[in-house]
Amino acid sequence: MTQPLIIQVNNLSQRVSVGKEQLTILDKIQLQVKSGESLAIVGASGSGKSTLLGMLAGLDIPSEGEIFIAGQALHLMDEEQRAKLRSEKIGFVFQSFLLIPELTALENVMLPAELRGIKQARELATTLLKAVGLGERLQHKPAKLSGGEQQRVALARAFIGQPALLLADEPTGNLDQHTGQKIAGLLFRMNKESGSSLVIVTHDVALATRCQRQVHMHAGQLEESR
């Protein structure tokens, strides 16, 4: 039986205007990711990796091409529809954590679940924060947490909606090596337990090799790593 696809990308291009010229950031990208698969997107800074990840999350719309997430045509949706799909299917871990500074760790994790109307948001968030080793830090705001602790809060927040697809943009990029290794281990453990698909943009070779597949991005084009 053929494994279903969580991501199907066809001829995806993204261009932006710079003065009188057009800059091609993504160039006719083709990509398939199976349900439950883990994939690393590697490449130099400025190659288009983070732009592609943002496209997969529906944070921007392409100049050309098609993006299907769990069979749904993301490229044909308006912003409201894309936001709904994100809340239902996608978790996103940002390199810079992007926690809300005025909220506690618990409130940051609860927020996506509350927006979806999940009644057990507090209980779910507490369970996830305990799972990432922050059971004693529930009431701490981001400024009182270390970088590694903030990234653990961000992981818990990404998983609270039980996403079919988790997207992570340089999840260890702002962490020291030891903390980065701990976060990577936690990321793969939680992903395995949830059964979701995982797509990581990373410069970290060790992190990339833990994924089932790697693709390399160069000048806006993707090729399968050998």
Sequence and secondary structure as in RCSB ss.txt:
>XXXX:A:sequence
MTQPLIIQVNNLSQRVSVGKEQLTILDKIQLQVKSGESLAIVGASGSGKSTLLGMLAGLDIPSEGEIFIAGQALH
LMDEEQRAKLRSEKIGFVFQSFLLIPELTALENVMLPAELRGIKQARELATTLLKAVGLGERLQHKPAKLSGGEQ
QRVALARAFIGQPALLLADEPTGNLDQHTGQKIAGLLFRMNKESGSSLVIVTHDVALATRCQRQVHMHAGQLEES
R
>XXXX:A:secstr
    EEEEEEEEEEEEEETTEEEEEEEEEEEEEETT EEEEE  TTSSHHHHHHHHTTSS  SEEEEEETTEEGG
G  HHHHHHHHHHHEEEE TT    TTS HHHHHHHHHHHTT TTHHHHHHHHHHHTT TT TT  GGGS HHHH
HHHHHHHHHTT  SEEEEESTTTTS HHHHHHHHHHHHHHHHHHT EEEEE S HHHHHTSSEEEEEETTEEEE 
 
